[in-house]
Amino acid sequence: MKPSHTLRQDISFVTSNDGTRIACASMGRGPTIVRAAHWLTHISRDLESPVWRHWLADLSSYGHLVRYDLRGCGLSSRAVPEISFEAWLADLEAVTSKLEEPFTLLGMSQGAALSIAYAFRHPEKVKQLILIGGYTKGLLSRDQGDRTQTEAATLTNLMRLGWGQHHTAFSQVFTNLFIPDGTKEQHDWWRSLERETASAEVAARTMDVLHKIDVSGIAAELNVPTLVLHARGDRRIPFEEGRALAMTIPGAEFVPLNSNNHVLLETEPAWLDLCLAINEFLGNSTVLAGAEIGLTAAERDVLGLVAKGLSNPDIAAQLGKSEKTVRNQVSSLLEKTGLSTRSELIVRTLSGQIGQMP
């Protein structure tokens, strides 16, 4: 689907405590949301990604989104002296060092454990936590049995042999761990990102660190509002790990998502559920009244049906319009509201932020 709006970002660099240069990107306005690093990102490519673009569009609509590439990956320094959990934590500290006001810290996958460690070390800087597809213990921290050790070693060795290559058994296995329900375009893009974002050796070293993560002890001592979301069919991180994470953090809210994907795709219903949960958790209260933003009566009719989850053909049939007319009116709604995606439009409408009359 062609983007309705062009997303824009500013890219800069910070220096971590060991001299590693970390590439950062910022976009959007409002309260700051920092996304802790996880792998398979490339800040110069993600804006047009069929896997990541909707994440960036929706998250930056909530506020000022700050994100960065993991060390050894993307635009960050590729030749790095150390890949470790402590080094990742130092990188996050470097990225956030100039933020004066408390911010929302969002962690996906391994970024959830990193966010927990940061919030424990810097409670004065974290206003709230959003953890998606996360865990407190890596594979080898959960189980030291022979079978598990063989599984961990096999996955790491397969990375060294098949990382980023097309038409290999490994490329199919690894891609299906993250986006099993993705399209061919999304799968192809994922494999190309493997090649462009990191070397096979860096990927393998990163995986070794992931296996040994354990923040379960400090997670139980956190005192910060926390939202935990996890897909029921997640093939990368088992659903039980997300549920255990929510049970470990005192007072955490848990939202299960009906998806098989570790990285949610824009076209699945679970994506809207995630957006609605985040919007409610953040307490976004800005109201854009229909009259104030110049919505016509016809546009308000279309908006109401979009908010119910109807597709353009269904809306056209119900209102007796052509699909082209409905498509143009949806584009007009996005233009007038300043939003980038259909899911943003639905979330804002259902939360009472768009379409209300003064």
N, C-alpha and C positions, 0 to 999 in steps of 0.2 A: 504494500500500500504506500503510495507516495505521500510524504510528509505534508501536512497542511501548512506548517510554519517552519521556518529555518531556526533551529536551535543555535544559540550562540554561547560561547564560553571564553573565558580568559585563562591562558595557560602561563604558569610561572614555575619556578624551581626553588626548593629549600634544601639545605644541607643537613644531613643527619649527623649524629655525634661521631661517627667514624669516617666522615667525609663523603659518604654516598649522597649523590644528588637525586632528589625525589621530585618527580614531575607532578604538579598539582593543577587542577582545573576548578574554576568556580563559575556558577551560572545561577540566574534567578535572583529574586529580591525577597527580603523579609528575614525572619528569624533563621539563624544558621543551622543547617543540618550537615554534619560531617559523616561521610561514608568511609568507614575503615576499609583498608585495602583488602582485596582478595584477588586471586589470580584470574587470568583470562580477561583482563581489561587492557585497553590501549586508549588513553584519553584522547588521542588525536583521531581515532577511528570510530569510537563508540557512538558518536552523535548520529551516524548514518547506519548503524548496525541494526539488522532485523531482529536481533536478540536483546540489545541493550537500549535502543533509542527510546522506547516507551518508558523504561525505568527512569531515564534521565528527564524526559519531558514531564512525567507526573511528579517525581520527587522535587524538581526545581520549581514546580508550580506551588509547592507548599512553603517555600522559603529560599534562602540563599544556600544552594547545594555546593559543598566542597568535597572533592574526591581526589584520589591520587593513585598512581600506578605503584604496584608492589616493587620493592627493590629487585633488580635483575630483570624487570619486565617493562613492556611498553616504552615510554619515553624516559623512564627512570634509568639510572646507571645500570648497564648490563653486566659489566665485569665488577663483581662485588666481593669484598673480602670475607663477608660473613652472611649466611642465611640462617637465621634463628628466630625464635619467638621474641626474645629480648631485643634483637635488632629491629624487628617489625614494630615493636612497641616504641622504640626510640624514634623510628620514622614517623609514627603517628604523633608523638610528642613534638617533633620538629614541625609538622604540618600545622598543628594547632597552637603553636607557641605564641602567636600574635593575636589570637582570638581572646578578647577581653571579657565578653559576656558568656555565661553558661549556654551551651548548645545541646541540640539533640544529636546523639551519637547512634548511627545506624550501622549494624554489622550483619553481613550476609556470609553464610558458610563459615570459613575460618575467621572471617571478620567479626563474627559474634564473640568468639573467645577472646579476640584481641580487644574488642570493645569492653568486655567484662573486666579484663586486666587493667585497661586504661581507667575505667570508671572507679575501680578499687583504688588505684594509685592517685587519681585526681578527682575525688568526689565533688570538689568545689567547681569543677569545670563542666560537669555533665548534668544537664537538666533532666534528661530522660533517655531511655535506651529503647531502640527498636531492633529486634534480633530476628533474622529471617533464615530459615534452613540451617540453623546453627547447632552447636553442641558444646559440651564442657570438656569432653574427653575424646581424643583422637583414637583411631583404631587400636593401636598397641597399648594405649592407656586403659582402654576398656577391657582388653583381653590379652593375656600373655601366652595363650595356648599355642601349640605347634601349628595348628591349622591357620590361626590368625596371623602368626609370624610369616608363614609361607605366603598367605594372601598379600600381605603388605610388601614383602620382598618382590613378589611376582609383578605387582602393579608398578612398583618403582623401576624394575628392570625393563618392563614393557615400554615405559616412558622413554628410556634411553634408546630403545630400538625403533619405536614407531611414532614418536611425538611429531605431530603436524603433517604426517605423510598421508597422502590420499590412497584409497583402495587397499588399506591394510586392516587386518583383524583388530589391531589395537585402536585405530582411528574410529572404527565403528563402536567398539566397546566403550571407549572413553566419552565419545560424543553422546552415546545413549545413557550414560550415567547422569548427564546434566540436562539434556533436552530430548528425552526419548520420543516425545510427541511433536517434535519440531518438523518443519517442512524440509524438503531437500535444500532449498536456499539457505535456511537457517543452519542446517547441518554442514553444508559446504562452507558457510561463513565461519562457523565455529572452528573447523579444521584449519582454515586459512589464518585465523587469529592465533591458533597454537603456534604456527610457524613464525608469525610476525611479532608476537608478544614476548617470547622467551625461547632460549635454546633448550634442547632436550636435557642437557646437564643441569641447567637451572631448574627446570621443571621437576627433575628427579630429586634434586636437593630440597626443593620446596616440599615435595610430597613426604620426604623423610621427616621433616619437621612437623608436618600436619599429623602424622601418625602418633606423635608423642605428646601432643598438646594435652594439658590437664589444668583446667581452671575451676574445677568443681568446688574446691575448698573456699576460694575467695568469692565465688558466685553466691554462696550461701550467706556471705557477710555483707552483700550489697544493700544499700538503702536508697534506691532510686526508682521512680516509676518506670516500669518495663513492660513492653509489649513483645510477645514471642509469637511468631507465625511459622507454620511448618506444613509442607504438603504431605498428605497421607501416603501417597505412593512414591515419595522421593527416593530415587535409586542411588543417589550419591550419599546422603546422610539419612539413616533410617528415621522414620517418624517417631519411634520411641525415644530417640535421642533429643528431639525437639521437645517432646512432652516432659522428659526428665529435666531438661534445661529450665523449663517454665516452673517445674515443681521445686527446683533448687533455689531460684531467686525469690526472696520473700516478697509476696504480694504481686508477683508477675501475672499479667493477663495472657491467656493462651488462646490463639485462634487457629484451629486446624483448617487446612485448605484442601479442596478436592482437586488434586492434580497429581500427575506422575512426574512432573518436571522439577528439578532442583532450582532452575532459573525459570520463573513463570513467564509465559508468552502472552502477548497482548490479546490474542484472539480467544483465550480460554476464560470461562466464567470466574475461575479462581483469581484472575488478575483484578477484576473489579472488586471482589471480596477483600483482597489485600488492600486496595486503594481506599475502600470505605473504612476499613479498620484503622489504617494509618491516619486518615483524615479525622476520624472521631477521637483517636488517641491524642493527636496534636491539638485538638480543640479549636480548629480553624473556624473563626466566626465572622469572617468578612462576607457581607451580603452584597451581591450585585443585583439590584432590582431590575426587572425586565424593562421598565420604562426608562430607567436611568442609562441603560446601555443601548437603548434604541431598538429593542426587539419588536418586530411587528406581531400582529395577532397570529399570522400564519406561522411565523418562526416559533412562537410560544407553543402552538399546537404540535409542531414537529419536535420541539424540545421535550415536551411531555412524553411523547412516544419513545424518543431516544432514551429517556431516563428509565423507561420500562424495559429496556433491553431489546427493543424491536430493531430489526435490520432495515436498511433503506428500502428493499423491495416490500417488506411487510408494511412499513409506514406509507409507502406509495399506494399500496392496495387499500389500506384503511382510510386514507384521506382522498383517494381518487385522483392522485397526482402521478406524473411520470417519475421514474427512478432518477432521471437526470435533474428534475426540479428538486426532489428531496435531497439529492447529493449536493446541489448548489446551496440549499438552505442550511444544511449541516455545516458546510464550509463557511457560510455567513455567520452562523452561530459561533464557530471557533474564532473567526476573525473578530467579532464584536466582543467576545468575552476574553480575548487574549490568550486562549488556551491552545494546546498543540494536539491533543489526542481526544478521541471519542470517550475514552474511559475517564479522563479528567472532567469532561463535560457532564458525564453521568454522575460522578462523585459529587461535584459541586451542586448539581441540581438536587440530588437526593438529600444532601445535607442542608438544603435551604439557602444556598449561597447564590443561586442564579434563578432568575425567572419570577421572583417574588415582586409583587406590585407594592409600591410605597403606600 
